[in-house]
Structures are given as C-alpha cells and as structure tokens.
Amino acid sequence: MLAAAKGANLALMFFLELGVLISVGYWGFTLGSNWGVRILAGLGAPVLMGTLWGLFAAGGGKNATYALTGPFRAAFEIAWFGVGALALYASVALTPAVIFAAAYAANAVLRLAWKQS
C-alpha cells in the first residue's frame, strides 16, 4: 500500500511539472490584445520554464545539466512551482492557483518524508 502511495506521489510530481508548463503557456496566451505578444509569451514562457527545469532540476537533479541540491534545490522548486501558481492566478482565478500551490506543498512534504527526489 505504501509503495502505491509513493508511486502516486511521484506521478503527482510529474503532473505538477506539466501543470507549470501549461499554466505559464495559458497565461501567455491571455496577455493583452496583440496576437504577436500572445503567441510569443504563450509559446516562449513554457519553453523558458522547461529549459530552466532541464538545466537545474530534471530527474530530481540526476538528469540536470547543473544539478541543484539541498537548500538551492528547495528554493528553485518553490520559485518554479510558485511561478506556475502565479500564472494561474494571473490568468484564471485565485482558487485554481491555491489548489495548485497546496498540491505542490503536500507533494513536497511527502517527498521529503519518503526521501523521494
């Protein structure tokens, strides 16, 4: 039973990572009335966020180009998922942003307790 919960927590982490990319993309497509800005931000923001994740945090740091550990990893994750929550808040509403942030917080606490990357 615990193994299933740990697997579900890792799956949640993956879906939260995708959620950040979707959130910033959606936010970009909701900016202003100029289609050029919308397309640039809607496509560019997820590319930028994905690049940052790949450079500093991919695979729990195992696949990252410049792997962060300890408090640097924690700060990066909080900022990265915080940007996802802020993008939801800016483009949709407060409730989805709070749910997203709470899901990340619960996931992070469980990953720490279960020593998952």
Rosetta silent file (secondary structure, phi, psi, omega in degrees, C-alpha in Angstrom):
SEQUENCE: MLAAAKGANLALMFFLELGVLISVGYWGFTLGSNWGVRILAGLGAPVLMGTLWGLFAAGGGKNATYALTGPFRAAFEIAWFGVGALALYASVALTPAVIFAAAYAANAVLRLAWKQS
SCORE:     score description
SCORE:     0.000 S_00000001
   1 L     0.000  -42.859  179.682    0.000    0.000    0.000 S_00000001
   2 H   -66.128  -36.812  178.597    2.801    2.410    0.871 S_00000001
   3 H   -62.544  -38.004  178.069    4.585    1.607   -2.378 S_00000001
   4 H   -66.623  -40.533  178.875    1.431    2.563   -4.306 S_00000001
   5 H   -65.113  -40.205  178.181    1.173    5.849   -2.395 S_00000001
   6 H   -65.347  -40.552  176.644    4.824    6.630   -3.112 S_00000001
   7 H   -64.001  -40.387  178.248    4.288    5.889   -6.802 S_00000001
   8 H   -64.782  -36.375  178.814    1.205    8.102   -6.840 S_00000001
   9 H   -66.607  -39.548  176.523    3.202   10.897   -5.222 S_00000001
  10 H   -67.046  -37.218  176.544    5.888   10.673   -7.925 S_00000001
  11 H   -64.822  -40.602  177.114    3.161   10.701  -10.587 S_00000001
  12 H   -60.349  -41.241  178.106    1.666   13.793   -8.949 S_00000001
  13 H   -58.106  -45.211  179.210    5.090   15.471   -9.128 S_00000001
  14 H   -61.503  -44.902 -179.601    5.240   14.766  -12.864 S_00000001
  15 H   -68.791  -31.240  174.410    1.745   16.164  -13.428 S_00000001
  16 H   -66.945  -38.902  176.185    2.586   19.244  -11.344 S_00000001
  17 H   -60.484  -45.733  176.548    5.647   19.808  -13.550 S_00000001
  18 H   -63.696  -36.750  179.089    3.421   19.630  -16.621 S_00000001
  19 H   -60.230  -37.592  177.101    0.945   21.886  -14.852 S_00000001
  20 H   -62.716  -47.021 -179.086    3.537   24.632  -14.549 S_00000001
  21 H   -62.546  -42.571  178.063    4.266   24.493  -18.271 S_00000001
  22 H   -65.455  -42.171 -178.791    0.554   24.523  -19.127 S_00000001
  23 H   -62.212  -46.321 -178.635   -0.127   27.356  -16.663 S_00000001
  24 H   -71.546  -31.891  175.343    2.556   29.673  -17.992 S_00000001
  25 H   -65.629  -45.429  178.597    1.545   28.872  -21.563 S_00000001
  26 H   -62.267  -43.661  177.788   -2.087   29.659  -20.832 S_00000001
  27 H   -56.722  -45.267 -178.769   -1.052   32.848  -19.051 S_00000001
  28 H   -60.844  -39.462 -179.324    0.961   33.909  -22.097 S_00000001
  29 H   -75.495   -9.114  177.729   -1.976   33.391  -24.439 S_00000001
  30 L   -98.916    0.972 -178.662   -4.199   35.565  -22.204 S_00000001
  31 L   -74.176  135.237  169.150   -1.936   38.630  -22.311 S_00000001
  32 L    43.132 -167.223 -178.637   -3.211   41.811  -23.943 S_00000001
  33 L  -110.372   -7.741 -179.196   -4.903   42.043  -27.301 S_00000001
  34 L   -80.455  118.041 -177.462   -1.845   41.910  -29.558 S_00000001
  35 H   -63.125  -33.046  178.161   -1.630   38.446  -31.124 S_00000001
  36 H   -60.921  -44.070  178.851    2.120   38.718  -31.585 S_00000001
  37 H   -65.818  -42.969  179.809    2.639   39.201  -27.849 S_00000001
  38 H   -60.039  -45.940 -178.513    0.216   36.378  -27.049 S_00000001
  39 H   -67.352  -44.258  179.287    1.971   33.924  -29.334 S_00000001
  40 H   -61.247  -47.425 -179.132    5.443   34.928  -28.166 S_00000001
  41 H   -72.695  -39.718 -177.881    4.525   34.696  -24.473 S_00000001
  42 H   -65.964  -31.947  177.103    2.265   31.668  -24.872 S_00000001
  43 H   -96.263  -34.767 -176.327    4.976   29.638  -26.571 S_00000001
  44 H   -73.591  -38.329 -178.318    8.053   31.300  -25.092 S_00000001
  45 H   -62.670  -46.755  176.974    7.140   31.082  -21.405 S_00000001
  46 H   -64.733  -34.726  178.227    6.792   27.266  -21.370 S_00000001
  47 H   -65.065  -44.093  178.218    9.999   26.923  -23.382 S_00000001
  48 H   -62.204  -46.855 -179.144   11.841   29.147  -20.904 S_00000001
  49 H   -65.254  -41.177  178.081   10.421   27.315  -17.894 S_00000001
  50 H   -63.634  -38.475  177.755   11.160   23.914  -19.425 S_00000001
  51 H   -64.115  -43.830  178.160   14.713   24.978  -20.172 S_00000001
  52 H   -61.448  -42.876  179.539   15.217   26.104  -16.576 S_00000001
  53 H   -62.956  -43.665  179.474   13.818   22.814  -15.279 S_00000001
  54 H   -63.818  -37.143 -179.097   16.084   20.846  -17.603 S_00000001
  55 H   -72.788  -37.742 -169.038   19.147   22.810  -16.602 S_00000001
  56 H  -117.166  -16.345 -171.493   18.674   22.732  -12.845 S_00000001
  57 L  -141.803    0.222 -173.715   16.158   20.115  -11.709 S_00000001
  58 H   -59.012  138.706  177.471   15.387   17.407  -14.302 S_00000001
  59 H    62.121   34.372 -177.112   15.045   13.899  -12.968 S_00000001
  60 H    67.907   19.476 -178.853   15.321   15.031   -9.377 S_00000001
  61 H    99.250  -16.020 -178.032   18.671   16.566  -10.287 S_00000001
  62 L   -70.911  -33.060 -178.040   20.055   13.339  -11.756 S_00000001
  63 L  -103.174    1.253 -177.311   19.458   14.411  -15.363 S_00000001
  64 L   -75.623  146.176  177.209   20.036   18.143  -14.883 S_00000001
  65 L   -66.242  -45.824  178.834   22.944   19.889  -16.569 S_00000001
  66 L  -123.249   78.449 -173.709   23.693   21.933  -13.429 S_00000001
  67 L   -62.453  132.518  175.393   22.053   19.903  -10.673 S_00000001
  68 L   -98.802  146.249  178.314   20.994   21.824   -7.585 S_00000001
  69 L  -133.987  164.846  174.998   20.967   20.178   -4.176 S_00000001
  70 H    57.940 -136.229 -175.681   19.864   20.994   -0.664 S_00000001
  71 H   -65.561  -26.369  178.063   18.501   24.470    0.006 S_00000001
  72 H   -68.369  -40.703  176.328   19.296   25.617   -3.545 S_00000001
  73 H   -63.918  -44.677 -179.817   17.121   22.852   -4.965 S_00000001
  74 H   -60.958  -45.502  179.706   14.347   23.695   -2.497 S_00000001
  75 H   -63.408  -41.526  179.309   14.481   27.406   -3.376 S_00000001
  76 H   -63.384  -46.217 -179.914   14.451   26.633   -7.090 S_00000001
  77 H   -61.627  -45.450 -179.768   11.465   24.295   -6.756 S_00000001
  78 H   -60.762  -43.315  178.457    9.498   26.748   -4.639 S_00000001
  79 H   -66.046  -43.507 -176.260   10.160   29.525   -7.149 S_00000001
  80 H   -64.724  -49.616  179.060    9.421   27.318  -10.170 S_00000001
  81 H   -72.384  -27.989  174.135    6.131   25.948   -8.869 S_00000001
  82 H   -63.731  -39.189  176.089    5.318   29.381   -7.438 S_00000001
  83 H   -61.650  -39.472  177.098    5.566   30.838  -10.937 S_00000001
  84 H   -61.699  -44.392  178.554    3.066   28.193  -12.051 S_00000001
  85 H   -65.946  -41.184  178.119    0.650   29.166   -9.282 S_00000001
  86 H   -65.452  -36.218  177.373    1.105   32.877  -10.032 S_00000001
  87 H   -64.607  -40.608  176.120    0.464   32.261  -13.728 S_00000001
  88 H   -62.541  -44.692  179.508   -2.786   30.502  -12.827 S_00000001
  89 H   -61.156  -42.782 -177.124   -3.758   33.376  -10.568 S_00000001
  90 H   -70.567  -28.126 -174.558   -2.962   35.975  -13.234 S_00000001
  91 H  -107.035  -22.437 -176.298   -4.853   34.183  -15.997 S_00000001
  92 L  -120.206  -81.956 -176.462   -7.707   32.322  -14.301 S_00000001
  93 L  -170.174  174.918 -177.916   -8.534   32.960  -10.652 S_00000001
  94 H   -69.552  -41.601 -174.415   -7.354   32.571   -7.096 S_00000001
  95 H   -58.918  -49.985  177.858   -8.955   29.180   -6.397 S_00000001
  96 H   -62.055  -34.470  178.985   -7.060   27.149   -9.043 S_00000001
  97 H   -65.900  -42.041  179.287   -3.819   28.846   -8.023 S_00000001
  98 H   -67.049  -41.309  178.043   -4.347   27.972   -4.352 S_00000001
  99 H   -62.453  -43.356  178.902   -5.236   24.357   -5.219 S_00000001
 100 H   -61.684  -47.183 -179.622   -2.111   24.069   -7.363 S_00000001
 101 H   -63.853  -39.436  178.986    0.106   25.530   -4.629 S_00000001
 102 H   -66.761  -39.505  178.043   -1.461   23.265   -1.977 S_00000001
 103 H   -63.532  -41.467  177.490   -0.956   20.181   -4.170 S_00000001
 104 H   -64.308  -44.347 -178.374    2.704   21.115   -4.610 S_00000001
 105 H   -60.912  -44.724  178.842    3.168   21.724   -0.874 S_00000001
 106 H   -63.417  -42.360  179.042    1.620   18.347    0.016 S_00000001
 107 H   -61.936  -43.941 -178.457    3.706   16.635   -2.664 S_00000001
 108 H   -65.229  -42.043  179.225    6.914   18.266   -1.422 S_00000001
 109 H   -62.735  -44.378  179.231    6.261   17.309    2.209 S_00000001
 110 H   -66.323  -39.027  177.676    5.596   13.693    1.231 S_00000001
 111 H   -62.743  -37.845  176.770    8.687   13.576   -0.993 S_00000001
 112 H   -67.560  -45.275 -178.222   10.784   14.791    1.936 S_00000001
 113 H   -64.482  -36.593 -177.674    9.192   12.349    4.364 S_00000001
 114 L   -95.691    4.291  179.763    9.616    9.423    1.959 S_00000001
 115 L    54.781   47.479  176.089   13.059   10.537    0.747 S_00000001
 116 L   -98.539  149.902  179.848   11.936   10.777   -2.879 S_00000001
 117 L   -87.159    0.000    0.000   13.771   13.018   -5.344 S_00000001
